[in-house]
Amino acid sequence: MTDLESRVRATLAERAAHTRAAADLGERAARRARTVRRRRRLTGTAAAVCIVAIAAIAVSGQTAPAPGRTTLPAETAAPPGGIGSDRALLHFDVDLAKLPGNLASRIAMTEWVSGEGYEQFTGMDADFRPVVAIKLGSDPDTVKGWVFANAGSTRAVQWRLGGVDGLSALDWDDRDLLPEVARAVRLDAVQRCVMPLRLAELPEGAHWSECQTAIRRGGPGPKNVWVYSGLTVERADGKIILIWADGRPRTETSSFAADRTIAGRPAQWRAEAGQFGDGLWIPDFGGYELYLTDFESHATWFTPAEATWYTLRLTPSANLDDPSTWPLRAVG
């Protein structure tokens, strides 16, 4: 399994259920899929076989503003809408200083997701294992439907804060800290879900369905260091395409073998069995790896021509070290 491919799988395979044989591309893709799978364990779907009763708590009032922001640039305007209304925005923040100390001290990076009708924060340790997950929804009935899928290792609690319904999840060993997690949520802050690229346009009938960005806290240079981003597009026919940007250094010998050039950049089309096996791989797209793929196992509908169409409309950001310089909106 190649390194990038494994990272994408580790980050995203769970979202498709929502991780190949070459050495470099797949390992990172699979790691990414495992991350998504773990996130789903924390906030699973109503179709989960194993359902644990979720206690409901009410959190009164609003948490006071924290002395400093967590990771993403602030949106200073007063945008319309709310949770899950705009892929470019996150309508909340998490005051890490208000989390229990034995949780906050283990968080090495934060992952943020803005989807259709939901937004999510995951605090992860240095090995990409989730420490805490917080998911907010725009529809109370939907939030009530979120159930905990892995009864063996995690627990979740449902809460309501400032008119917003949410769910917090922790590993089993940390379950007694669940009531404290909701109190770290800040609804007085709006962040920009930024990523170091911009897609100039979408095909007719398609829409931007999810923004995902992970930032490592307190790197050796800048205070926060970008790790990866995923831009998800839903076509007019409901098919899902992932545009994956990965800033992590490759640790294995690359299996890359260019078979085409796109916009002056060597690229390789991969057609492998397994989920995320089909895709266009560009190892250096302005300083990071780019992988365009689908969410299916060897889908015949996702073609090199379609992947090229998207790639030609993508522009990487010049400064990967400063998220405040990235496009306000990654699409359009």
Secondary structure as UniProt FT lines:
FT   HELIX           3..16
FT   HELIX           27..42
FT   TURN            46..47
FT   STRAND          55..58
FT   TURN            83..84
FT   TURN            87..88
FT   STRAND          89..90
FT   STRAND          93..94
FT   HELIX           96..98
FT   HELIX           101..104
FT   TURN            105..106
FT   STRAND          109..115
FT   TURN            116..117
FT   STRAND          118..124
FT   TURN            126..127
FT   STRAND          130..137
FT   HELIX           140..145
FT   STRAND          147..148
FT   TURN            151..153
FT   STRAND          154..161
FT   TURN            162..163
FT   STRAND          164..171
FT   HELIX           172..177
FT   HELIX           178..181
FT   HELIX           182..184
FT   STRAND          185..186
FT   STRAND          191..192
FT   STRAND          197..199
FT   TURN            204..205
FT   STRAND          207..217
FT   STRAND          224..234
FT   TURN            236..237
FT   STRAND          240..246
FT   STRAND          260..262
FT   TURN            263..264
FT   STRAND          265..271
FT   STRAND          278..282
FT   STRAND          289..294
FT   HELIX           304..311
FT   TURN            312..313
FT   STRAND          314..316
FT   TURN            320..321
FT   HELIX           323..325
//
